[in-house]
């Protein structure tokens, strides 16, 4: 019974793992996992040319050319390396249709971005403010859209190919705030997001088919306790594919926690895995 198992949990020795990605994908960081950080192409899209709006000098699709497709992105860290590209989110410009997060268009004066499919994480980062750093400057921008790494070469995507898996596609206002020359079109950057939220992912059995979504659980270790919100599953069944970053399934006793949880418990994040107990009300 659920009540009995919940009461037994505090007596069980389980592992807390640190997840640096605030999307809280359960397999984002797993110590000792083979192939960590590898994101391979999942297929190739045949190119088809069309009416490609060229206001920001986009890379337009060519007939017959094959373009790689990615359903994953490199792991998110405290300072994730990426490529900044230029995009207009205004109606009729090279951004294509309205932004996926809010079904709206955005002025070039707004600091907004689209993220590659893996980082966009099925809309999990919609509305998040991310910090973008380049050229000795930093700026915060709002995630409003997906830079589609799977689909492209059609009217919806301005007849542009799928994005690479490491793209932050930014409005002109972001480029201006960073003091970057828009004519470059592409610049190496790093980005990060607010890790202050105390959230966790639970192994499949404890996640219980989303039954614990939104629950506050009490985590105890190192003589301290903290409450954290359950927001995701640490998948104990599936893995070793592009959706799970080619990492193995989680063990059956994992609480995969944001850095804020580790900090609140006074734990060293570099350890990566510690014994804890947890309970729920």
Secondary structure, DSSP 8 states (H G I E B T S, - for coil): -HHHHHHHGGGS-EEEEEE--TT--TTS--TT-TTTT-----EEEE--------TT---B--TT-EEEE-S------TTEEEEEEE---STTSTT-S--TTTS----TTS-EEEEEHHHHTTTTTTT-EEEEEETTEEEEEEEEEEE-SS--SSGGGTTB----TTEEEE-HHHHHHTT--GGG-EEEEEEEE---S-EEEEEHHHHTTTTTTT-EEEEEETTEEEEEEEEEEE-SS--SSGGGTT-----TTEEEEEHHHHHHTT--GGG-EEEEEEEE-
